[in-house]
Amino acid sequence: MLYTVIFLVLTVLGVISFAGVMFLLVCRILGQIRKRTDSRQRVRLKRAALIFAVLVVLNLGVITISQLTAFTPPIIDESGNIPANSIAELAELELNGTRQWISLRGWDKSKPVLLFLAGGPGGTQMAAVRHELAELEKHFVVVNWDQPGSGKSYYAEKTRDITVDTYIRDGHALTEYLKERFSQEKIYLMGESWGSALGIFLVDEYPRSYHAFIGTGQMIDFEETERMDYAKAIEIAESNGDTDLVKKLRANGEPPYYGRDVTWKSALYLNYLSAYMASRPGIRNPGYNTFRDVGSSEYGLLDKINFFRGIINTFNDVYQQLYDIDLRRDHAKLEVPVYFFLGRYDVNAPTVLAEEYERLLDAPDKGIVWFEHSGHNPWINEPEKFVREVLSCFSQRRAG
């Protein structure tokens, strides 16, 4: 937070200084046109330019230091001590030739590894998972991966070059790294929203690497989901008398969307549905704590900027590649136990699709766990129950 404050102060001063430079430069040019030279004006211009240059250099220095000193806080027990075998680490890895970041947190490095796949594409949830699911760190080494085009890994790939296969290949490479580092034949996998689909892709293609998978806010058919979300937003808006929103939605037309406006057109109904879920009296602890998360120590100043760039740019370029995905058609048989943690009030990822998928899915074990006070994010809405159910589902697989 200190770096953010310094950065903002220097930025404001830099803008003021730049405006002063431009003003003095215009005055000098006008003076030359009128053939009226003023040596004092030239001195003031040089001084202002020097101040501006110093402020720019200082700001670049602050950004660099913030990136180099980013960290994930240590694990602290009830006595205020760091457990002897704990791990709390940010690590930059090379995955298939690109540099990407993960966080690793756990009370005991010998515990099973649990890899969490963030939503998006383009989302980073290192800090959010640490805040909301800290209890899991007592039972697992919890690994959060900033996928290409998100957060700390924003520059791993150009967003226009990222494909679904990119995530699958890099997710597999990360899994192999974790298995080797922690001497485990298999790891546990969990994904939320977009990450819930990515998790299915991974366990389908590499079943021998995973004990079991949990999907929450489960995505099934991306195109059908967007059309259902669009229709639901119009239905709610009409019932609430939000005629301006209805006009905007109808002007955009029904998804799927393509081109450069995917993010903004999708956000129009997705944000409305998120606000609708947050307003439901049955939902506990509604919504993301974005300011808390982006202000967390895991992110340097550049990461904080890329926190939002991923949500906007990566989502725009990648999401339009997902419309032809239907798990019911393409991933109906899996060799790994699969469990779906669904919020009763989820209108972002319609639960009727997840229920249908669970019914037809052929897997060694499967099931749905309902969260009666949750929307799209049961792990945020009901974190205590979420942790209990994770332990219940995964504990029976630890010998697998």
C-alpha positions as CSV (number, residue, x, y, z in Angstrom):
1,M,0.0,0.0,0.0
2,L,2.9,2.4,0.8
3,Y,4.3,1.9,-2.8
4,T,0.8,2.6,-4.2
5,V,0.5,5.9,-2.3
6,I,4.0,7.0,-3.3
7,F,3.3,6.0,-6.9
8,L,0.1,8.0,-6.9
9,V,1.7,11.1,-5.4
10,L,4.6,11.0,-7.8
11,T,2.2,10.5,-10.7
12,V,0.1,13.5,-9.7
13,L,3.3,15.6,-9.3
14,G,4.5,14.3,-12.7
15,V,1.3,15.3,-14.4
16,I,1.5,18.8,-12.9
17,S,5.2,19.0,-13.8
18,F,4.5,17.9,-17.4
19,A,1.7,20.5,-17.7
20,G,4.1,23.1,-16.5
21,V,6.7,22.0,-19.0
22,M,4.2,22.2,-21.8
23,F,3.0,25.7,-20.7
24,L,6.5,27.1,-20.6
25,L,7.3,25.5,-23.9
26,V,4.3,27.1,-25.6
27,C,5.2,30.4,-24.0
28,R,8.8,30.1,-25.3
29,I,7.6,29.2,-28.8
30,L,5.2,32.2,-28.9
31,G,8.0,34.4,-27.7
32,Q,10.3,33.2,-30.5
33,I,7.5,33.9,-33.0
34,R,7.1,37.4,-31.7
35,K,10.9,37.7,-31.6
36,R,10.9,38.3,-27.9
37,T,13.4,36.1,-26.1
38,D,13.6,35.8,-22.3
39,S,16.6,34.0,-20.8
40,R,14.7,33.6,-17.5
41,Q,11.9,31.7,-19.4
42,R,14.5,29.3,-20.8
43,V,15.9,28.7,-17.4
44,R,12.5,28.0,-16.0
45,L,11.7,25.6,-18.8
46,K,15.0,23.7,-18.2
47,R,14.3,23.5,-14.5
48,A,10.7,22.2,-15.1
49,A,11.9,19.6,-17.6
50,L,14.5,18.4,-15.1
51,I,11.9,18.1,-12.3
52,F,9.7,16.2,-14.6
53,A,12.5,13.8,-15.6
54,V,13.4,13.2,-11.9
55,L,9.8,12.4,-11.1
56,V,9.6,9.9,-14.0
57,V,12.8,8.2,-12.8
58,L,11.6,8.1,-9.2
59,N,8.3,6.6,-10.3
60,L,10.1,3.9,-12.4
61,G,12.2,3.2,-9.4
62,V,9.2,2.8,-7.1
63,I,7.5,0.4,-9.6
64,T,10.7,-1.7,-9.9
65,I,11.2,-1.9,-6.1
66,S,7.5,-2.9,-5.6
67,Q,7.9,-5.7,-8.2
68,L,11.1,-7.0,-6.6
69,T,9.7,-6.9,-3.0
70,A,6.2,-8.4,-3.6
71,F,5.7,-11.3,-1.3
72,T,3.0,-13.6,0.2
73,P,2.8,-13.3,4.0
74,P,4.3,-16.1,6.1
75,I,2.1,-18.7,7.8
76,I,1.6,-17.8,11.4
77,D,0.3,-20.1,14.1
78,E,-1.8,-19.3,17.1
79,S,1.3,-18.5,19.1
80,G,2.5,-16.0,16.5
81,N,5.3,-18.3,15.3
82,I,6.1,-19.6,11.8
83,P,5.5,-23.4,11.7
84,A,8.8,-25.2,11.1
85,N,7.8,-27.0,8.0
86,S,5.5,-24.4,6.5
87,I,5.8,-22.8,3.1
88,A,4.7,-19.3,2.0
89,E,6.4,-18.4,-1.3
90,L,6.0,-16.6,-4.5
91,A,7.8,-18.4,-7.3
92,E,8.5,-17.5,-10.9
93,L,8.7,-20.6,-13.1
94,E,9.4,-21.3,-16.7
95,L,6.5,-23.2,-18.2
96,N,6.9,-24.2,-21.9
97,G,9.4,-21.4,-22.5
98,T,7.4,-18.6,-20.8
99,R,7.9,-17.0,-17.3
100,Q,4.9,-17.5,-15.1
101,W,4.1,-17.0,-11.4
102,I,2.6,-19.1,-8.7
103,S,2.1,-18.8,-4.9
104,L,2.6,-21.7,-2.6
105,R,1.2,-21.7,0.9
106,G,0.8,-24.4,3.6
107,W,1.4,-25.2,7.2
108,D,3.3,-28.4,6.3
109,K,5.2,-29.0,3.0
110,S,4.6,-32.7,3.3
111,K,0.8,-32.3,2.9
112,P,-0.9,-33.1,-0.4
113,V,-0.7,-30.4,-3.1
114,L,-3.9,-28.6,-4.1
115,L,-3.7,-26.5,-7.3
116,F,-6.4,-23.8,-7.6
117,L,-7.4,-22.6,-11.1
118,A,-8.6,-19.0,-11.1
119,G,-11.6,-17.8,-13.1
120,G,-11.4,-15.5,-16.1
121,P,-9.8,-16.1,-18.5
122,G,-7.5,-13.3,-17.3
123,G,-8.3,-13.4,-13.6
124,T,-5.8,-13.6,-10.7
125,Q,-7.0,-14.9,-7.3
126,M,-3.7,-15.4,-5.4
127,A,-4.7,-12.9,-2.7
128,A,-8.4,-13.8,-2.7
129,V,-7.8,-17.5,-2.1
130,R,-5.3,-16.7,0.7
131,H,-7.9,-14.5,2.4
132,E,-11.0,-16.6,1.9
133,L,-9.6,-20.2,2.1
134,A,-6.7,-19.8,4.6
135,E,-8.1,-22.9,6.5
136,L,-7.2,-25.1,3.5
137,E,-3.5,-24.2,4.1
138,K,-3.6,-26.4,7.2
139,H,-4.4,-29.5,5.2
140,F,-2.8,-28.9,1.8
141,V,0.0,-27.0,0.1
142,V,-2.3,-24.6,-1.7
143,V,-0.9,-23.4,-5.0
144,N,-2.4,-20.5,-6.9
145,W,-1.4,-20.0,-10.5
146,D,-1.5,-16.7,-12.4
147,Q,-2.3,-18.1,-15.8
148,P,-0.8,-16.5,-19.0
149,G,-2.4,-13.1,-19.5
150,S,-3.3,-12.5,-15.9
151,G,-1.8,-10.7,-12.9
152,K,1.9,-11.5,-12.4
153,S,1.9,-13.6,-15.5
154,Y,0.3,-11.0,-17.8
155,Y,3.3,-10.8,-20.1
156,A,3.9,-14.6,-20.4
157,E,2.2,-14.5,-23.8
158,K,0.7,-11.8,-26.0
159,T,-3.1,-12.0,-25.3
160,R,-3.8,-12.5,-29.0
161,D,-1.6,-15.6,-29.0
162,I,-3.2,-17.3,-26.0
163,T,-5.4,-20.3,-26.8
164,V,-7.2,-22.9,-24.7
165,D,-4.4,-25.3,-25.6
166,T,-1.9,-22.8,-24.1
167,Y,-3.7,-23.1,-20.7
168,I,-3.8,-26.9,-21.0
169,R,-0.1,-27.3,-21.9
170,D,1.0,-24.8,-19.2
171,G,-1.3,-26.3,-16.6
172,H,0.2,-29.7,-17.3
173,A,3.7,-28.4,-17.1
174,L,2.9,-26.8,-13.7
175,T,1.4,-30.0,-12.5
176,E,4.5,-31.9,-13.4
177,Y,6.7,-29.3,-11.6
178,L,4.6,-29.6,-8.4
179,K,4.6,-33.4,-8.5
180,E,8.4,-33.4,-8.8
181,R,9.1,-30.6,-6.3
182,F,6.9,-32.2,-3.6
183,S,7.6,-35.8,-4.5
184,Q,3.9,-36.7,-5.1
185,E,2.6,-39.0,-7.8
186,K,-0.7,-37.0,-8.0
187,I,-2.1,-33.7,-6.8
188,Y,-5.6,-32.4,-6.1
189,L,-7.2,-29.9,-8.5
190,M,-9.8,-27.2,-8.0
191,G,-11.2,-24.7,-10.5
192,E,-13.7,-21.8,-10.3
193,S,-15.7,-20.4,-13.2
194,W,-13.4,-20.5,-16.2
195,G,-11.0,-22.5,-14.1
196,S,-13.7,-25.2,-13.6
197,A,-13.7,-25.9,-17.3
198,L,-9.9,-25.8,-17.5
199,G,-9.8,-28.3,-14.7
200,I,-12.0,-30.7,-16.6
201,F,-9.7,-30.4,-19.7
202,L,-6.7,-31.2,-17.5
203,V,-8.1,-34.3,-15.7
204,D,-9.5,-35.6,-19.0
205,E,-6.1,-35.3,-20.8
206,Y,-3.9,-36.2,-17.9
207,P,-5.9,-38.4,-15.5
208,R,-2.9,-40.1,-13.9
209,S,-1.7,-36.7,-12.5
210,Y,-4.8,-36.0,-10.3
211,H,-6.4,-37.6,-7.3
212,A,-9.7,-35.8,-7.8
213,F,-11.2,-32.5,-9.1
214,I,-13.7,-30.0,-7.6
215,G,-15.4,-27.4,-9.9
216,T,-17.2,-24.5,-8.4
217,G,-19.2,-21.9,-10.4
218,Q,-19.0,-24.7,-12.9
219,M,-19.0,-23.7,-16.6
220,I,-20.4,-26.3,-19.0
221,D,-21.4,-24.8,-22.3
222,F,-20.1,-21.3,-22.8
223,E,-22.3,-20.1,-25.6
224,E,-25.5,-21.5,-24.0
225,T,-24.4,-19.9,-20.7
226,E,-23.9,-16.5,-22.2
227,R,-27.3,-16.6,-23.9
228,M,-29.0,-17.7,-20.7
229,D,-27.2,-15.0,-18.8
230,Y,-28.2,-12.4,-21.3
231,A,-31.9,-13.5,-21.2
232,K,-31.9,-13.6,-17.4
233,A,-30.5,-10.1,-17.2
234,I,-33.2,-8.7,-19.5
235,E,-35.8,-10.6,-17.5
236,I,-34.6,-9.1,-14.2
237,A,-34.1,-5.6,-15.6
238,E,-37.6,-5.6,-17.1
239,S,-39.1,-6.7,-13.7
240,N,-37.1,-4.0,-12.0
241,G,-38.1,-1.3,-14.5
242,D,-34.5,-0.8,-15.6
243,T,-35.5,0.2,-19.1
244,D,-32.2,1.9,-20.0
245,L,-30.3,-1.3,-19.4
246,V,-32.8,-3.3,-21.4
247,K,-32.3,-0.9,-24.3
248,K,-28.6,-1.2,-24.1
249,L,-28.7,-5.0,-23.9
250,R,-31.1,-5.2,-26.9
251,A,-28.9,-2.8,-28.8
252,N,-25.9,-5.1,-28.3
253,G,-27.9,-8.1,-29.4
254,E,-27.8,-11.7,-28.1
255,P,-24.3,-13.2,-27.5
256,P,-22.0,-14.7,-28.6
257,Y,-19.9,-11.6,-29.2
258,Y,-16.8,-11.3,-31.3
259,G,-14.2,-8.6,-32.0
260,R,-12.8,-5.9,-29.7
261,D,-16.0,-5.3,-27.6
262,V,-16.5,-8.8,-26.0
263,T,-15.5,-7.7,-22.5
264,W,-17.7,-4.6,-22.4
265,K,-20.7,-6.2,-24.0
266,S,-20.5,-9.2,-21.7
267,A,-19.8,-7.0,-18.7
268,L,-23.1,-5.2,-19.2
269,Y,-25.2,-8.2,-18.3
270,L,-22.6,-10.1,-16.1
271,N,-22.1,-7.1,-13.8
272,Y,-25.9,-6.7,-13.5
273,L,-26.3,-10.3,-12.6
274,S,-23.5,-10.1,-10.1
275,A,-25.2,-7.1,-8.4
276,Y,-28.5,-9.1,-8.5
277,M,-26.9,-12.0,-6.7
278,A,-25.2,-9.7,-4.2
279,S,-28.6,-8.2,-3.3
280,R,-30.3,-11.5,-2.6
281,P,-31.0,-11.8,1.1
282,G,-30.1,-15.5,1.1
283,I,-26.5,-14.9,0.0
284,R,-23.9,-14.4,2.6
285,N,-20.7,-12.4,2.2
286,P,-21.6,-11.3,-1.3
287,G,-19.0,-10.4,-4.0
288,Y,-15.3,-10.0,-4.4
289,N,-13.3,-7.7,-2.2
290,T,-11.4,-6.2,-5.1
291,F,-9.7,-3.4,-3.3
292,R,-8.4,-5.7,-0.6
293,D,-7.2,-8.2,-3.2
294,V,-5.5,-5.8,-5.6
295,G,-3.9,-4.0,-2.7
296,S,-2.4,-7.3,-1.3
297,S,1.4,-7.8,-1.0
298,E,1.5,-10.5,-3.7
299,Y,1.2,-7.8,-6.4
300,G,3.7,-5.1,-7.2
301,L,2.5,-1.9,-8.8
302,L,2.8,-3.3,-12.4
303,D,1.0,-6.5,-11.2
304,K,-1.8,-4.3,-9.8
305,I,-2.3,-2.6,-13.2
306,N,-2.2,-6.0,-14.9
307,F,-4.8,-7.3,-12.4
308,F,-7.3,-5.2,-14.4
309,R,-5.7,-5.6,-17.8
310,G,-6.1,-9.3,-17.6
311,I,-9.8,-9.0,-16.8
312,I,-10.3,-6.7,-19.7
313,N,-7.8,-7.6,-22.5
314,T,-7.2,-11.3,-21.9
315,F,-10.9,-12.0,-21.4
316,N,-11.7,-10.2,-24.6
317,D,-9.2,-12.1,-26.7
318,V,-9.7,-15.6,-25.2
319,Y,-13.4,-15.8,-24.2
320,Q,-14.6,-15.7,-27.8
321,Q,-12.6,-18.9,-28.4
322,L,-14.7,-20.8,-25.8
323,Y,-18.1,-20.6,-27.4
324,D,-17.8,-24.0,-29.1
325,I,-17.0,-25.8,-25.8
326,D,-19.6,-28.1,-24.4
327,L,-18.5,-30.4,-21.6
328,R,-21.6,-32.6,-22.1
329,R,-20.6,-33.4,-25.6
330,D,-16.8,-33.4,-25.4
331,H,-16.0,-34.6,-21.9
332,A,-18.7,-37.0,-20.9
333,K,-16.3,-39.7,-19.6
334,L,-13.6,-39.0,-17.1
335,E,-11.2,-41.3,-15.2
336,V,-10.9,-39.0,-12.1
337,P,-13.5,-38.4,-9.4
338,V,-15.3,-35.1,-10.0
339,Y,-17.4,-33.0,-7.6
340,F,-19.4,-29.8,-8.3
341,F,-19.8,-27.2,-5.6
342,L,-22.8,-25.1,-6.7
343,G,-24.4,-22.0,-5.3
344,R,-28.1,-22.2,-5.1
345,Y,-28.5,-18.6,-6.3
346,D,-25.9,-18.8,-9.1
347,V,-27.3,-17.0,-12.2
348,N,-23.8,-16.5,-13.8
349,A,-23.2,-20.2,-14.5
350,P,-26.7,-21.6,-14.7
351,T,-26.7,-24.6,-12.3
352,V,-29.2,-26.5,-14.5
353,L,-26.4,-27.1,-17.0
354,A,-24.1,-28.5,-14.3
355,E,-26.9,-30.7,-13.0
356,E,-27.4,-32.1,-16.5
357,Y,-23.7,-32.7,-16.9
358,E,-23.4,-34.5,-13.6
359,R,-26.2,-36.8,-14.5
360,L,-24.7,-38.0,-17.8
361,L,-21.0,-37.9,-16.6
362,D,-19.3,-41.2,-16.4
363,A,-16.6,-41.0,-13.7
364,P,-15.2,-43.2,-10.9
365,D,-17.1,-41.0,-8.4
366,K,-19.1,-37.8,-8.8
367,G,-21.5,-35.6,-7.0
368,I,-23.0,-32.2,-6.4
369,V,-22.6,-30.2,-3.2
370,W,-25.2,-27.4,-2.8
371,F,-24.4,-24.2,-1.0
372,E,-27.7,-22.7,0.0
373,H,-26.4,-19.3,0.8
374,S,-24.2,-18.8,-2.3
375,G,-24.2,-17.4,-5.8
376,H,-21.4,-17.9,-8.3
377,N,-18.7,-18.0,-5.6
378,P,-19.4,-20.5,-2.8
379,W,-15.8,-20.3,-1.7
380,I,-16.3,-16.6,-0.9
381,N,-20.0,-16.7,0.2
382,E,-19.6,-19.7,2.5
383,P,-15.9,-20.4,3.1
384,E,-16.3,-22.4,6.2
385,K,-18.6,-24.9,4.7
386,F,-16.6,-24.9,1.5
387,V,-13.5,-26.0,3.3
388,R,-15.4,-28.7,5.2
389,E,-16.8,-30.1,1.9
390,V,-13.4,-30.0,0.2
391,L,-11.9,-32.1,3.0
392,S,-14.9,-34.5,2.9
393,C,-14.6,-35.0,-0.9
394,F,-10.8,-35.2,-1.0
395,S,-10.1,-37.2,2.2
396,Q,-11.5,-40.4,0.7
397,R,-9.2,-40.0,-2.3
398,R,-5.9,-39.5,-0.4
399,A,-4.9,-43.1,-0.8
400,G,-5.8,-43.0,-4.5
